Amino acid sequence: MIMIFIYQIHRTQQPSRQLKPTPVPEENAAAAEMAAKADPDGALQSIIYRRGSLRLLDQRKLPLETVYVEIRNSEDGWNAIRDMVVRGAPAIAIAAALALAVEVFSYMESYLSAPLDASSFLGQKLEYLVSSRPTAVNLSDAATKLEALMQEVAASCSAAKEVFQAYIEAAESMLEEDVASNKSIGSYGASFLQSQAKDLKKLSILTHCNTGSLATAGYGTALGVIRSLHENGILETAYCTETRPYNQGSRLTAFELVHDNIPATLIADSAAAALMKAGRVNGVIVGADRVAANGINLLIEFFSLPNLVMVLWERGQLYMLRAGDTANKIGTYSLALCAKHHGIPFYVAAPLTSIDLSLSSGERIVIEERSPKELLFSRGGLGEQVAASGISVWNPAFDVTPAELISGIITEKGVIRKAGNDAFDIKTFVGKLADRP
């Protein structure tokens, strides 16, 4: 039995690679459909969860089919993340955590080992899930925090069930907190952009890839800012790039914008510079899979220098240490260069969990390379062949935009701006948050 539920089918044949089949009771399908309709904001839901059950919207099939994939364990979660059933850094982290929560829920009553064994088991599973997509820091950050929490619980409890229960509750809280975080990003971003707009009554914003409800637990990051601008009545038009080769912009962002009745226009990736030159863009907002915060703290403090622009010599390689270097969907760097040339502000919108405090610079970010099939075949590798047989392919999933091209980083706690030396002091921003009561 294939573990796919199709709620709306707009075409009958679309070959795709499926996850491992798992039998699913019919009443669970009905519950998922009810949950989807119950969203009070009427927003799209990429993640439908209730304790013991997880369904992920198969984003490979959008916008032509609305299909939910049943996730029963960490292996299903790993495959869903790797195969891009679910994508977007925040959504990946939540989906991974919940996939494991569903798995342990199924046998927490029968697990007979000691609490420390349960904690070790969860740690191994989390490490496995992190390997699905290494570039997004949200996933590794969530895994590290969950593992530390489980070790703490295991040291003070008497039964493995208590460890599993604590894990499930922690994973569920991630889902709830992400929506609130995204709405804060949207609010801070919209207010900040409006304050920077000077005499402009309305703004036209260009975005890249997909950073909305489909990439998060709800509302979105960069697309959340656009949503907030629209709700406040100050959005003229949202421009979205098609975002090749997987077309997250044309398939997903356009789908969300149309769904929410937000005025929007789709452009080819290669049309962005011409659009800016024509004066039709007031700002660019993108998401982030990882932001370098420069973690060489001891070196910084020793020399009493800001943790902004420094040099590190390591293993025969010279690195520039720049806070704010940002890894995001391939093509982001090109947009930043175009925006810089045309004098258009370029913003990154991301939760603080996307900031890697241990990373010295963007040059240290591991960039995932995707399958050549995504370029050789249409529909992100799922369709017919469109390129010559025998051609070599380079298909990085992400690029790194240097901090000097970024005007500000919009987070759920406020906007990180550049200091007097035209650089981000992310360490101080995060430190002040930690000092708050």
C-alpha positions in Angstrom: 0.0 0.0 0.0 1.4 3.4 -1.0 1.3 5.8 1.9 0.1 8.8 -0.1 -3.2 10.6 0.4 -4.4 12.7 -2.6 -7.0 15.2 -1.5 -7.2 17.1 -4.8 -5.9 15.8 -8.1 -5.6 18.1 -11.0 -3.9 15.6 -13.3 -3.8 11.9 -13.3 -0.3 10.9 -14.2 2.9 12.2 -12.6 5.7 9.8 -12.1 7.6 10.3 -8.8 9.8 8.4 -6.4 7.8 7.3 -3.4 8.8 6.8 0.2 8.5 3.4 1.8 4.8 2.3 1.9 3.1 2.1 5.3 -0.5 1.1 5.9 -2.6 4.0 7.2 -6.0 3.8 8.8 -8.8 5.6 6.9 -9.8 7.5 10.0 -6.3 9.1 10.2 -6.8 10.4 6.6 -10.0 12.0 7.6 -8.4 13.6 10.7 -5.6 15.0 8.6 -8.2 16.6 6.2 -10.1 18.1 9.1 -6.9 19.5 10.5 -6.0 21.1 7.2 -9.4 22.8 7.1 -9.2 23.9 10.7 -6.4 26.3 10.3 -7.9 29.6 11.7 -5.9 31.8 9.3 -6.8 29.8 6.2 -3.1 29.4 5.5 -1.4 26.6 3.7 0.0 23.9 5.9 3.1 21.9 4.9 3.1 20.0 8.2 0.0 18.3 9.7 0.7 16.8 13.1 -1.2 15.3 16.0 0.5 13.1 18.6 1.5 9.8 17.0 0.7 11.0 13.4 2.6 13.2 11.0 1.8 14.1 7.4 3.9 16.3 5.1 2.7 18.1 2.1 4.6 16.7 -0.9 5.9 19.9 -2.3 7.4 18.2 -5.4 3.8 17.9 -6.7 2.7 21.4 -6.2 1.0 23.4 -7.7 -0.8 20.7 -9.7 -1.6 18.2 -6.9 -2.2 18.5 -3.2 -0.7 15.3 -1.7 0.2 14.5 1.9 2.8 11.9 2.7 2.5 9.8 5.8 5.6 9.8 8.0 5.9 7.0 10.5 9.5 7.0 11.6 12.9 8.7 11.3 13.7 6.8 8.1 10.6 8.2 6.5 11.5 11.6 7.8 15.1 11.3 6.4 13.8 10.3 3.0 11.2 13.1 2.9 13.8 15.7 3.7 16.5 14.4 1.3 14.0 13.9 -1.5 12.5 17.4 -0.9 9.0 16.3 0.0 9.5 19.0 2.7 12.0 21.8 2.3 12.9 25.1 3.8 15.3 25.3 6.8 12.7 25.8 9.6 10.3 23.2 8.1 13.1 20.6 7.7 14.1 20.9 11.4 10.5 20.6 12.6 9.7 17.7 10.3 12.8 15.8 11.4 12.0 16.3 15.1 8.4 15.3 14.7 9.2 12.3 12.6 11.3 10.9 15.5 8.5 11.9 17.9 6.0 9.8 16.0 8.5 6.9 15.9 9.1 6.9 19.7 5.4 7.4 20.4 4.8 4.0 18.8 7.0 2.0 21.2 7.6 4.2 24.2 5.5 1.9 26.4 7.4 -1.2 25.4 11.0 0.2 25.6 12.6 -1.6 28.5 16.1 -0.1 28.6 17.4 2.5 31.0 16.8 6.2 30.6 20.4 6.9 29.5 20.0 4.2 26.8 16.9 6.0 25.6 18.8 9.3 25.5 21.6 7.7 23.5 19.1 6.1 21.2 17.5 9.5 20.5 20.9 11.1 20.0 21.8 8.6 17.3 18.5 9.0 15.5 18.9 12.8 15.6 22.4 12.5 14.2 21.1 10.4 11.4 18.3 12.9 10.6 20.9 15.8 10.4 22.7 13.9 7.6 19.7 14.3 5.3 20.5 17.9 4.4 23.7 19.3 6.0 23.6 22.9 4.9 20.5 24.1 6.9 21.7 25.0 10.4 18.2 24.9 11.9 18.2 21.1 11.7 21.6 20.6 13.4 20.8 23.3 15.9 17.5 21.6 16.9 19.2 18.2 17.1 21.9 19.6 19.4 19.4 21.2 21.7 17.1 18.2 21.8 19.9 15.9 22.5 21.2 18.1 25.4 17.7 18.2 26.8 17.3 14.4 26.7 20.6 13.9 28.5 19.4 16.2 31.2 16.1 14.5 31.5 17.7 11.0 31.5 20.0 11.9 34.3 17.1 12.8 36.6 14.4 10.3 35.8 13.8 6.6 36.5 12.2 5.3 33.3 12.9 5.5 29.6 9.3 6.5 29.0 9.9 9.8 30.7 12.7 10.6 28.3 10.6 9.8 25.3 7.7 11.8 26.7 10.0 14.8 27.3 11.3 14.5 23.7 7.8 14.4 22.2 6.7 17.5 24.1 9.9 19.3 23.1 9.4 18.5 19.4 5.8 19.6 19.6 6.8 22.9 21.1 9.0 23.6 18.1 5.9 23.5 15.8 4.0 26.0 17.9 7.0 28.3 18.5 7.9 28.5 14.8 4.6 30.2 13.7 4.9 32.8 16.5 8.5 33.4 15.5 7.6 33.9 11.8 4.8 36.4 12.6 7.3 38.4 14.7 9.8 38.3 11.7 7.0 39.6 9.5 6.0 42.3 11.9 9.6 43.6 12.5 10.4 43.4 8.9 7.4 45.3 7.6 7.8 48.0 10.2 11.5 48.4 9.4 11.0 48.5 5.7 8.2 51.0 6.0 10.5 53.2 8.2 13.2 53.0 5.6 10.9 53.8 2.7 10.9 57.5 3.3 8.4 59.1 1.0 7.2 55.9 -0.7 3.6 55.0 0.2 3.8 51.5 -1.2 6.7 49.1 -1.8 7.4 46.5 -4.4 9.5 43.6 -3.1 11.4 40.9 -4.9 11.9 37.5 -3.3 13.7 34.3 -4.2 12.9 30.6 -3.7 10.1 29.8 -1.2 10.2 31.1 2.4 6.5 31.0 3.3 4.1 28.6 4.9 5.4 25.8 2.8 9.0 26.3 4.1 8.0 26.7 7.8 5.4 25.7 10.2 3.3 28.6 9.0 3.3 32.3 7.8 7.0 32.3 6.6 10.1 34.3 7.0 10.9 36.5 4.0 7.5 35.7 2.6 6.1 36.5 6.1 7.5 40.0 5.7 5.7 40.3 2.4 2.5 39.0 4.0 2.8 41.6 6.8 3.4 44.4 4.3 0.3 43.3 2.4 -1.8 43.1 5.6 -0.7 46.6 6.5 -1.7 47.9 3.0 1.7 49.0 1.9 2.7 46.3 -0.6 2.4 47.3 -4.2 3.6 44.1 -5.7 5.5 41.0 -4.7 7.9 39.7 -7.4 9.0 36.1 -7.2 11.7 34.4 -9.2 11.1 31.0 -10.7 14.2 29.7 -8.8 15.6 27.1 -11.1 16.3 24.2 -11.3 13.7 23.1 -8.8 11.4 26.0 -9.4 10.5 26.6 -5.8 9.5 30.2 -6.8 7.1 29.4 -9.7 5.7 26.2 -8.1 5.5 27.2 -4.4 5.9 30.9 -3.8 3.6 31.8 -6.7 1.1 29.2 -5.3 1.1 30.8 -1.9 0.8 34.3 -3.2 -2.2 33.4 -5.4 -3.7 31.4 -2.5 -3.5 34.5 -0.2 -4.6 37.0 -2.9 -1.4 38.9 -2.6 -0.6 41.0 -5.7 2.3 39.2 -7.3 4.3 38.7 -10.5 6.5 35.8 -11.5 9.7 36.5 -13.3 12.5 34.4 -14.9 15.6 34.2 -12.7 17.5 36.0 -15.5 15.1 38.9 -15.6 15.8 40.2 -12.1 18.6 42.6 -13.2 16.4 44.1 -15.9 13.5 44.5 -13.4 15.7 46.4 -11.0 17.1 48.6 -13.8 13.6 49.5 -14.7 13.0 50.9 -11.2 10.3 48.4 -10.3 11.9 47.0 -7.2 12.2 48.8 -3.8 13.8 46.0 -1.9 14.9 42.4 -2.0 14.1 40.0 0.8 15.3 36.4 1.0 15.5 33.7 3.6 18.5 31.8 4.9 19.6 28.3 5.5 22.6 29.4 7.5 24.1 32.7 8.7 27.7 32.9 9.8 28.0 34.8 13.1 31.8 34.4 13.5 32.4 32.1 16.4 36.2 32.8 17.0 35.3 34.4 20.2 38.5 33.8 22.1 40.6 35.3 19.3 38.3 38.3 19.1 38.3 39.0 22.8 42.1 38.6 23.0 42.7 41.3 20.4 39.7 43.4 21.6 38.5 43.6 18.0 34.8 43.5 16.9 33.8 40.1 15.6 33.1 41.4 12.2 36.0 41.3 9.7 39.1 39.3 10.6 41.5 36.8 9.1 42.1 33.2 10.1 44.9 31.0 8.8 44.0 27.4 9.2 45.6 24.4 7.5 47.2 26.4 4.9 44.0 28.3 4.0 43.3 32.0 4.5 39.7 32.8 5.6 38.0 36.1 5.9 35.9 36.1 9.1 32.7 38.0 8.4 29.6 38.0 10.5 26.5 37.9 8.3 27.7 35.8 5.4 24.5 33.9 4.4 23.9 30.6 2.7 20.6 30.5 0.8 19.2 29.0 -2.3 21.4 29.1 -5.4 20.9 32.4 -7.2 20.7 34.5 -4.0 24.3 35.8 -4.5 23.4 36.9 -8.0 20.4 38.9 -6.7 22.5 40.5 -4.0 25.1 41.7 -6.6 22.4 43.1 -8.8 20.7 44.9 -5.9 24.1 46.4 -4.8 24.7 47.7 -8.3 21.3 49.3 -8.6 21.3 50.8 -5.0 18.5 48.6 -3.8 18.5 47.3 -0.2 18.9 43.6 0.2 17.6 41.9 3.4 17.8 38.5 4.9 14.8 37.3 7.0 15.5 34.3 9.2 15.0 33.1 12.8 17.9 33.3 15.2 18.1 29.5 14.9 19.5 30.0 11.4 22.5 31.9 12.8 25.4 29.7 13.4 27.4 31.1 16.3 30.2 28.6 15.8 30.9 29.4 12.2 33.8 31.7 11.3 32.6 32.7 7.9 30.5 31.8 4.9 33.5 30.1 3.3 33.2 27.4 6.0 29.6 26.6 5.2 29.1 23.1 3.7 27.3 23.5 0.4 25.1 20.6 -0.7 25.3 19.5 -4.3 22.1 18.1 -5.7 21.5 15.3 -8.3 22.4 16.1 -12.0 18.9 14.9 -12.8 17.5 18.2 -11.6 19.2 20.0 -14.5 19.0 17.2 -17.1 15.3 16.5 -16.7 12.3 18.9 -16.4 10.3 19.3 -13.2 13.3 19.1 -11.0 14.4 15.8 -12.3 11.0 14.1 -12.3 10.0 14.8 -15.9 11.3 14.4 -19.4 15.0 14.9 -20.5 15.7 18.4 -21.6 19.6 18.5 -21.8 22.0 16.7 -24.1 23.1 13.2 -22.9 26.7 13.1 -21.8 26.9 16.7 -20.6 28.6 17.3 -17.2 26.5 19.0 -14.5 27.4 21.2 -11.5 24.3 21.7 -9.4 24.9 23.3 -6.0 21.8 23.8 -4.0 23.0 26.9 -2.2 25.4 29.8 -2.6 26.9 32.2 0.0 26.1 35.9 -0.1 28.9 38.0 1.6 27.8 40.2 4.5 28.9 43.4 2.7 26.0 42.9 0.2 23.4 42.5 2.9 21.6 45.6 4.3 20.1 44.0 7.4 19.1 40.7 8.9 15.4 40.5 10.1 14.9 38.2 13.0 12.0 37.4 15.4 13.7 39.6 18.0 14.4 42.6 15.8 16.5 43.7 12.9 20.3 43.3 13.0 21.7 46.4 11.4 25.3 47.3 10.5 27.5 49.1 12.9 29.4 52.3 12.1 32.1 50.3 10.3 29.5 48.9 7.9 29.5 45.4 9.4 27.2 43.3 11.5 27.8 42.8 15.2 25.7 39.6 15.5 27.5 38.4 18.7 26.5 41.6 20.6 22.9 41.4 19.3 22.5 37.8 20.4 24.3 38.5 23.7 21.9 41.3 24.6 19.0 38.9 24.1 20.6 36.4 26.4 20.9 39.1 29.1 17.2 39.9 29.0 15.2 38.6 32.0 
